[in-house]
Structures are given as structure tokens and as C-alpha cells.
Amino acid sequence: MATRNKLNYLKTWAIKRIRAYNLYLIPSAILIAAIFISIGIAVKNSGNFQIEISPNQIRPQDFQPLVDFYAPLFSLKTSRGTEIKLEDLRGQNILLVFWSTQCDYSNQELNDLKQFAQNHRGQILVLAIDYSEPPALIKEYEQKQNINFPILLDEKGLVANAYKIEGTPAHFLLNKQGKIVSMWPSYASSYNLDDLLQNLKN
């Protein structure tokens, strides 16, 4: 809050100086640019804000609004027609991954996700949720990529809407009680996937 007050003061001071010295001959665009460059430097140096964030810099604890809430329930079928109800999976730790076969980031993290599923088999159930793609395409993709976890079909996108998904991939870690204990709203490397587990309490 103190940093923002300083920034507001800086803007007010700059405007007063412009008016006081009648600097009307200098293009206003240059003055505005100079002000915002100064503000950007001040923000960056303050350490309270991060201007550029790469996927590996994002931490799950930076996205807390959904954490500790019960995950929205759903009932979806796999590409082979098997129905899976989230409520029936209580008592298991679950990693939900919203993704799309057409998403480059989803494809990039696939090998790490398969390795994660293998490493934590019996401890965490990995469920991928694909939305707005036909079952035949998903079934072919599963066979081609040798997927070792279920892919659920959210053809109408209703489950994605319930989880407020705005892009893929997106990851939600659920505990045995069905609460979201951690999340990752971006591409996840093997490090990121393991990092999710830090907030998991058995």
C-alpha cells in the first residue's frame, strides 16, 4: 500500500511540475511516456510487483482464491464410454488437468504428466478433462500417445465453465476430502507438478 501511495504521489508531482512550468511545447505523449517509465522503474525496484512472469516463475500459492473450497462435482465419460463421477472418487487424491489435444502447451507437458502419473500411481489419480473435442479424436490421440491416465470428455464445456477455465492446460490438485488444495493455471513441467504436492495433506 505504501508503494502505491508513493506512485500516486509521483504522478501528482509530475503533473503539477508540468502545469507550473507551462511545458506545453513538449508533446504530451513524451511527457506521459516519461511518467510511466518512471513509475515502471519504481514498481520494479520496489519488489512488490512482478512485471513479467514465465511459467516456471508462477507459484501455486500465488493463486489462492479457489484453494480450500470443495471442487465442483461432475460426471463425465471417457472416450471408451466409461462413466466417472468425481463424488465416487472421495478417499483418493486427484490431479485434474484441463487440456486440449490442439493446445501446444498441453502437448509439451504430456511426457512429464505421464511420468508423474506413473511415479505417483496408487497415491494420486490423474484425470485429464478435454472439452469441445469429439470422442473419436480423443480415442485416436490416446492410442497414438500411449496415454496412461483417463481422459474425460467435457464436450459441452460445462465442467470447464464450473472450474472457470480460461485456457489450457490448467491443473487442480484435490485431497481425499474433495477439496482443492493446490492449483497451477499454466503449462506444468515435472518440477511444477511435484511442487503442487507440497500443499497435499493426507
Secondary structure by P-SEA (a helix, b strand, c coil): caaaaaaaaaaaaaaaaaaaaccccccaaaaaaaaaaaaaaaaaaaccccccccccccccccccccccccccccccccccbbbbbccccccbbbbbbbbbcccaaaaaaaaaaaaaaaaacccbbbbbbbccccaaaaaaaaaaacccbbbbbcccaaaaaaaccccccbbbbbcccccccccccccccaaaaaaaaccccc
